[in-house]
Amino acid sequence: MNPEPPADPPSHWEGVYLTKASDSVSWFRPHLDTSLALLGQGGLSPDSRVIDVGGGASTLVDDLLAMGLRDVTVLDLSSRALAVSRERLGARGERVQWRVGDILTVALPEARFDLWHDRAVLHFLTGPDAAAVYAAQAARAVRPGGFAVIGGFAPDGPERCSGLVVARRSAQDIAALMGSAFRCVATRHEQHTTPGGSPQSFVWVLLKRIADAARQSSV
C-alpha cells in the first residue's frame, strides 16, 4: 500500500516556512554544489532556460543569477517559500519567473526549458500514478536535447522528511520512472549534512531528453 500524501500539500509547506527559518530546515545547503555540477554537465550557460521544481527558498537561484542566467523559473507549492527567496534576492529577484503551483497540475509550456532541476520533490511522490504524471510533465516541458537533474533520498536515506513519508530510490529507479523520453547519462551519490548535523544519503541522476524515444539507442 502506498503511503497517503498530506490532505492539503500547499498548507503543509506553507506551515513549514511559517514556523521554521529557511536555513534551519533539514534540506538547507548554502550552495547546491552537486546540482550545479550536474547542471554544468547538461550545458548550463547564461543562455540556458532553467526551471527549478520545488525551488522554494533554495539558494540555487542565487547562484544561477550570479552566473548570469537570464531565464530562470522557480516553481513551488508554497508562496511563503518563494517569498523568502524574493526577499533574499531583492532587486535581482525581478529577473526570475516565480510560480506558485503543484508540479502534478501546473500548466507548463511545451519544450520550454533546456534544464529541469529537482532536489527532493520527486521523492515525495510515493505512488506510481503521481510519479508517472511528474515524468510526463518533465517530458513535455524539457526540449529535445535538454536535460533533467533530479535528486532524492537514496535507498539508505531517511524514510521521512518534514513529517512526510518519502520514496527512497536508487538512481536506476529514478531513471526508470522517467521513462523512455529520457536517457540517463550520469549518476551521483551525495552525503548531505543537515543544519543539525545529521547525515542524509542522496542519489542524483542527469537525464537527457530524447528527441525521438524510438531512436533512443542512437541519441
N, C-alpha and C positions, 0 to 999 in steps of 0.2 A: 504494500500500500504506500502511495506517495504521501509525504507529509503535507499538511494543509498550509498554504501561504496565509499571511495575515489578512483578515477580512477587508481591511482598508489600508493597502500598502502606502499610499501617499501620506495618510495621517500618521502611520508608524514612523516614517522617515522625517516628517516634519517634527515629530516629538523628539527624535534623536537629536536634531540640530537645534532645537529649542532648549534642550536640557544639558547638552554637552558642548564644550569648546571644540572647534573643528580640528585642533591639533592634539586633542586628547582621545579621540576615537581610535579604536584598535588598528584601523587600516591606514592611519596617517603616516605619511613619509614626507620629509621636506622636499625631496625631489624623487620622481619616479624613474630611477636610473634604468631599470630593466625595460620599462615601457619605451623610454627614449631610444635605447639601443635597438630594440626590435623595430620601432618606427623608422629608425635610420636605415635598417636593413631593407625596409619597404620603400626606401627612396624619399624619406622626409626631406622637404626643402621649403624655402619661403613661399613657393608657388603651390604647395600641397593644400588640398581641401580636406580638412580633418574633422571627424566627429568623435567626441569623447562621450561615450554612452555611460550614463551614471556618473558623469564627471563631478557633479555637485560642488563640494568645497575643495576638491583636489587641486594641488598645485601644478598639475600638468599644463594647464592653460597658461600659467605664468611663464613657464619655460618655453612653450611654443611661441608665445608673443615675443619673448626675448630673442628667439631665433629668427624673428622677422616674418612669421607667418601672418597672412592677411585674411585667411578664410578658415576660421575655426568655429565650430558649433559645439556647444556643451549642452547635453540633454540630461535631465534628472527628474525624478518623481517629486523631489522636494524643492519648492520655491525658496524655502529658507536656506537650503544648502547653496543654491545658486546665488542668493543674495549675499552670502558670506564671501563668495569669490568675487562678486562685483564690487563689494565694499573694499576688499583687499586690493583689487587692481586699480580702483579709482578710474581716472580718465582712460587708462589703457583698456578697461573693460568695454568701452564703447566699440571696440574693434571686433568684439565677439558676438556671435548669434546665440543668445540664451533661450533655451526651450524647456518649458515645464511639460513633462509628459511621460507616459509609460511606453517603454520600448515595444511592448506587445501590441499596442493600439495606435501609437502615434503615426501620422502620415509622413513618410519620408520620401523625398523626390527620387526618382529612378536614376541610378548611375551617377549620383551627385558627388560622391566622395571618393577621393584617392585612398584615404586611410581611415579605418574604423578602429577605435580603441575602446577596450572594455577591461577595466580592472575590477573584477568581483561583482559583476551584475549577473552574468550567466549562472554563477554557482547558486544564486537564489532561486533559479528556475529549476525546481527539483523534478517536475513531471515531464514526460516526453512530449506532450502536446505544447506546453509553453516553450520548451526548448526548440521545437520544430518551427513555431511562429517566429522566435528570435532569429533562427537561421534564415528563414525566408525574408525577414526584414533586412538582414545584412546582405543577402544575395541581391536584393532589389536595390539597395542604397549604394553599394560599392560598385564602382565602374569596373568593367572587364580589364584585367591587368592591375587593378588596385589590390590593396592588402587589408587584412583584418588582424589586429593584435589583440589577443584575448587571454586574460589571466584569471585564475581562480584557485581555490583550495585544492591541494594535491590529495591523493588517497590517504596520506598520513597527516593531513592538515586537520584543523578543528572541525568538529561536527556541527557547530552552531556559530553564528555571528550576529551581533546585535539582537540577541534573543531569538533568532530565527534559525531553523534547521536549514542547512545548505547541502548541496550535492557535491561531494568530493570526487574529482575526476582526474584521470591521467591525461597527458597531452593527447594521447591517441583517442581517448574518449571524446575530448572536445572536438578534435578534427573530424571524428565520425559523426558527431551531432551536426556539424556544419554542412555535411552532405557533399554531393558531387559538384556543387557550384564552386567549391574551394579545394585547393591542394595545399597540404601542409609542407612548408619549406624550411621551418626551423622550430625548435622547441628549447625551452629553458626551464631550469628549476631555480626558485628563489627562496631563500630563508629570510622572511620578513620578521623584524623585531618590533613589537608593538611599543607605543609610548610607555607602557607599564613594564616593559622588559620581557614579555613572553614571546617565544619563537612561534612563527606560523609558516607552514610549508605551502608554497605556491607553485603551480606549474603555469607555463606560458606557451602559446603557440603563435607562430606567424603563418598566416594562410594567404595564399594568392587566389584572387577571384579569377575563375576560369572563364575565358571568352565563350567557349562552347563546351559544355560538360561532356559531350560525346567525344570530344577530342582531347580529353584531359591528359592522356599519356603523351601527347605531342607538344604540350604547352611548357 
